[in-house]
Amino acid sequence: MARLQRTLSNVSDEGDSDNGRVGIVAGAIEYPNQPALAGRAALRTGSDHVRAFVPDPIYEVVASHDPNLLVDRYAGEQFEESAVERTHEMSEWADALVIGPGLVDADGAAISEAIDRVDVPIVVDALAIEPALEADLSNAVLTPSSREVDPIEDAYGSLEAFSQETNAVLVLTGGTDEIVAGGDRLQNETGTPALTVAGTGDTLAGITASLLGQGMDRADAAELGAWILGKTGELATAEYGPGVVATDVIDRIPDTIR
């Protein structure tokens, strides 16, 4: 806990420095708000620039969410091969990337190829997790929920074995969030049952990517990201009670970091 508090203090004290750029590949017609939630979370965690890369039909929806969020688009309704090169170009602009929130009906091979071509740290979330198992994950943080973890355990036997064999870091979200890195597993000590509300997984992805973009080690970013989400959820719940929504949590991220 003391180490996390020191790390959090360092993040808070870096306001005058370059706090990084985050790219977000997310969203579909069925889930047009996920890119904005992840993007707002990254901005509230301190990133200087956040750019969402979304399918053309939801471009206007995402762009209208927040004037602080940069938004770009690709043709078509789903992420496919034609979007891989543009994703790579965005990764050359970014210091960290998120891929997966709301990425319905995406081409799994295209997701795997995009991850392989990204050189910056990448947060792999939600619908990108299963196809990502075919990619190089040595620079990745995966953020599966308890409903999304089966493909990993089926392929590797356990999350600990997966982290050792691939060098990936995981944040398993659930009743108690757990961080798995280098074959070791630890529990996050913050949180509230209210964090089961829709959108908090996107929030965690944005927070973690922001920390990665600010230069943090993947294991530290995973641990601190889970801690920030949990503590911020506690602050939001204290104010709103059981009616907390994801945007309430996002807006209190600076209070936690402060």
Phi, psi and omega in degrees: 000318180298320179296318178298320180295322177294318179296318178297321178297321178297319177299315182295329186273001186260028184297335182268001183254180177284115185259015166089165179238139181237132173255143183230118176256109190195169169092154175201174180304321180287336183225072184280347187264345184299319178299322181290322178297312178297319180295316178297322178297319178295318178298316181291339177276350172122000180297143181285321183220136176228129181236124175266139179241110193228160175294148186308318185297338181252008183305310184294325178297311182293317182295335182274352184293312191207122181293348179275351183263127174278142184223134175231165185222158172236157183290150177093178184260342181230156175287125181214187187308322183295342181265354185294315182297319178294326175297318178298319178297319178294325179294333176287334175279326190270161172262343177202158185226150169241138173222131172132323186302122177067018187274069186289140173058026178289155176284114184301321179295324179291321176299312181300316180296318180298317179296318179299329185272351182274129180263340181275162176302143186226136173263121181254119188233156164051240190288352176271351188294310183297310178295336179293342180294346176270358185253170173284117184249019184290350177240023190244152165243122178261141183235063181283147167276174179297340178274349186248004189269345186304315181300326179291312182292325177296323183279328189239352178092321178202161178291327178297315179296320178300315182295326179288318185284330184253346187067015175283158172247141180236145166240108179269114183267144181178210179303318171231119180293143180232142179249130180238123180207134177059030180085358180252150180231134175224157182260142173279140187261359179251163175140175182204149178303339179295343182283006170280354182295149181302140176100347182284335173294319176297322179298314178300318179299317179294318178299310183297318179296322178299317179296320176297317180294338177272006172099010183281145174301147185299316181295318178294320179295321178295315181293314181290324178300315178296321180295315179298314179301313181297314181294321179294322175298323177297316179297317180293321180293324178299329181272319189253347184069217185287355181269018181296138171237169188301322181293331174298319180293312183301317184292347180256005176302315179299329177296319178295315181293323178297000000 
